[in-house]
Amino acid sequence: MTKPEKQHKEWGISYGEMVWREFTKSKFIVVWLGFIVLLFLLAIFAPFLANDKPFIIKIDGQLRFPLFRDLNATDYSIFLAAAVGLVQILLICRNRRSIDPSIRSGVLWRQIFINMLIIVVGIILLYYFIPRRLDATDYKSMITSGKASGAVFAPVPYGYGRTDLKVRESPPNSQHWLGTDDVGSDVLCRLIHGSRISLSVGFVAVGISSIIGIIIGAMLGYSGGKLDFLGMRLVEIMMAVPVFFLIITIVAFFPRSLFNIMLIIGLTTWTEDARFVRAEFLKLRRQDFVQAAISLGLPLRSILFRHMLPNAIAPVLVNATFGIAGAIFIEAALSFLGFGVAPPTPSWGQILSLGVSTTGRFLWWLTLFPGLAIFFTVLAYNLVGEALRDAIDPRLRIAT
Amino acid sequence: MNNDTLLDAQGLCVDFFTEEGIAHAVQNVSFSVKKGQTFALVGESGCGKSVTALSIMQLVPDPPGKIVAGQINFDGRNLVELSEKCMRAVRGNRIAMIFQEPMTSLNPVYTVGEQIVEAIQLHQKKSETEAWNLAVEVLRQVQIPDPAQRVIEYPHQMSGGMRQRVMIAMAISCKPQLLIADEPTTALDVTIQAQILDLLGELQQQNKMSILLITHDLGIVEERASEVAVMYASKIAEKSDCKSLFDKPLHPYTQGLLKSLPRVGFSGKRLHTISGVVPDPLHFPTGCKFHPRCPIGCTDKRCQTIEPQLRKVEGGREVACWYAPGYEKHDDPKL
């Protein structure tokens, strides 16, 4: 009992780490994961990559920074969320190496909670304090007319809302690498900004549906009995309704805003998650460690969310990955049909629809490039989801 | 209930309301556990001993189970009538429980330290660091080597015996007065069994706690318990101090059980078995529930029709059998 103890303490490998190791074993998946990360970077830094306003410009001998001045509350919110997210990931990595158990225990949830709070409060403050600026100055014509000089433009020097009827419907060329649409907007610029819409729709819609699904599934699974029976019949009724047509119907009634689309997709696709979580909870409820937790006198809150939920979350996580792909697809389809976000807000499905609908002609660059973007994004999410499922599955079989 | 009694169950009845009918899982069970002593509850699978333990913790799955009668007095309070909130303060803190299956009794997603700390912080006002130090301390108490390392490891990194030690550590972390051990060694190797039981005995001495030992292993009972109740088909068949039960079992069922035990120096003939199976709790036989399997009672009219109740016989022992010596002399209907 008084043996000298090892000096170097190391944390055991957690369930999450095991899944992560299994998951990243295949280089193929790491590439697709990298593709998703790249898409995220593209979406986060869209205003720096494609913008008709220069980073720096000299007007009347004075240096100005129109691009930075032009950033609105949405841009800043995205930067804030991305920064906090990055900090959280770094914190998790640091915690993993921390050897003081009292620092590490329970700290994760506190951090996540604080960071969420920072994001929510930050976004509210940003929207409150940053005014909407409308900078309609045409800096390019100022340069050509000699009023300004020394401008540094973004790699794609076009704004997504800028129209230029002189170059409308032009195929890809040295000026517009991926061509222009029916009002002369640059397609590459609109694709880059459209990635924001697609990714945020995917994430927010799946976030909403997962939360609803988890809460309803957990309630039904834990309570069992009559409530469970009635609840599951309701869920089955929901599942029988063809979701896409329901969404089209609802979208037709409500204003075409991004938020509405996210909400509607989220509110109609939670049934799968509810079923998964319910099944897991039914199984877990009679598990020994849950019984042991109850016999230790832990409150219901801790039993449900600390002891049962982490053991039930795996299928939800896998489903969420597929769900993101599905939501991106639904959004693209809605935009294609003209029920999506209102122009000039760019969306992949909307650009795609311009290629065939407006003039009766088939403009290949308007369909090919957004089509490829949708295809590869959905493919990446599906592949990652599948790999995640495979990584979790064998663990579930030998899990204790 | 006198002063050295810690837990006193009186006339406990637990029914399960199933679709096929009402199953009487526990019928009129009374026993008391004295402070600092080990009380053993012995019986075959399905005889109601685990349900008895669960009803002490108020953990009988409801629905379908329900405590329909009786009271469980613990330290002056009737646990059956206690609200869920008060009961949570008792669970883990005053009465702790060890489960049968160590492989599944720990949450796989948390380190053992996190799980012990949660239990400690729930019942005691302790800072995170203090709770961690205490967790390491209890792991040391249950003789886990290098506890400071083990405390930050996950259950899947440990063997069955090690996990059972962790379960015991978790149970004793709040210094409960009563430890319910529901078949604590059934899933373990024989060598580990002895270690775990020795450990429980040591901890019992150190912490002055009582143990309610639930088992089907009579060998363990003979070594560890001071009092024994043998359960058969939801009822107590015989209740006695440990020594006299093993010296002179009164109930034919106990006699059968003892005969079925392999002994050192056993001559090599086939082991004795009790013929038949445990009756289905939905369809108990009439009269004495043991009569279809009983060597004496299977032909006796009285055994087939009238059920004997638990009665005191000489030596302070209690038994429920018409043929037990001295049984009929005591016609006191109270017991």
Contacts between the chains, C-beta under 8 A, distances in Angstrom:
chain1	res1	chain2	res2	distance
A	1	B	140	6.8
A	1	B	143	6.6
A	3	B	145	6.6
A	3	B	146	7.4
A	5	B	146	5.4
A	5	B	148	5.5
A	5	B	149	7.2
A	6	B	146	6.0
A	6	B	148	7.9
A	6	B	149	5.7
A	9	B	148	6.2
A	9	B	149	5.5
A	9	B	152	6.4
A	10	B	149	7.5
A	10	B	152	7.6
A	11	B	111	7.2
A	11	B	152	4.8
A	11	B	153	7.6
A	12	B	111	6.1
A	12	B	152	6.3
A	12	B	153	3.6
A	12	B	154	4.3
A	12	B	157	5.0
A	13	B	154	6.9
A	13	B	157	7.7
A	14	B	109	7.1
A	14	B	111	7.7
A	14	B	154	6.1
A	15	B	108	6.0
A	15	B	109	5.1
A	15	B	154	7.3
A	16	B	109	7.9
A	99	B	152	7.8
A	101	B	111	7.6
A	101	B	113	5.5
A	101	B	132	5.2
A	101	B	151	6.3
A	101	B	152	5.1
A	102	B	128	4.5
A	102	B	129	4.3
A	102	B	131	7.7
A	102	B	132	4.5
A	104	B	152	8.0
A	105	B	111	8.0
A	105	B	113	7.0
A	105	B	114	5.3
A	105	B	117	6.1
A	105	B	128	6.5
A	105	B	132	7.2
A	106	B	114	7.5
A	106	B	128	7.4
A	225	B	63	6.4
A	286	B	61	8.0
A	287	B	104	6.3
A	288	B	99	5.3
A	288	B	100	7.9
A	288	B	101	5.2
A	288	B	104	4.2
A	288	B	105	4.3
A	289	B	104	6.2
A	289	B	105	5.5
A	289	B	106	5.6
A	289	B	107	4.6
A	289	B	108	7.6
A	291	B	59	7.0
A	291	B	99	6.8
A	291	B	105	7.9
A	292	B	97	7.5
A	292	B	99	5.7
A	292	B	105	4.8
A	292	B	106	7.5
A	292	B	167	7.1
A	292	B	170	7.8
A	293	B	107	7.1
A	294	B	59	6.2
A	294	B	91	7.4
A	295	B	57	5.5
A	295	B	59	6.2
A	295	B	91	5.7
A	295	B	92	6.7
A	295	B	96	7.2
A	295	B	97	4.3
A	295	B	99	7.8
A	296	B	91	6.4
A	296	B	92	3.7
A	296	B	96	7.3
A	296	B	118	7.9
A	296	B	119	4.7
A	296	B	122	7.1
A	296	B	170	6.9
A	297	B	87	7.9
A	297	B	88	4.5
A	297	B	89	6.6
A	297	B	90	7.1
A	297	B	91	3.5
A	297	B	92	3.7
A	297	B	93	6.1
A	297	B	119	7.9
A	297	B	122	6.3
A	297	B	123	6.8
A	298	B	88	7.7
A	298	B	92	7.6
A	298	B	118	6.9
A	298	B	119	7.5
A	298	B	122	6.2
A	299	B	88	6.5
A	299	B	122	8.0
A	302	B	118	7.2
A	306	B	118	7.6
A	307	B	107	5.4
A	310	B	109	4.5
A	311	B	107	7.3
A	311	B	108	7.0
A	311	B	109	6.0
A	399	B	108	5.6
A	399	B	156	7.6
A	400	B	103	5.7
A	400	B	104	6.4
A	400	B	106	7.5
A	400	B	108	5.0
A	400	B	155	5.8
A	400	B	156	5.1
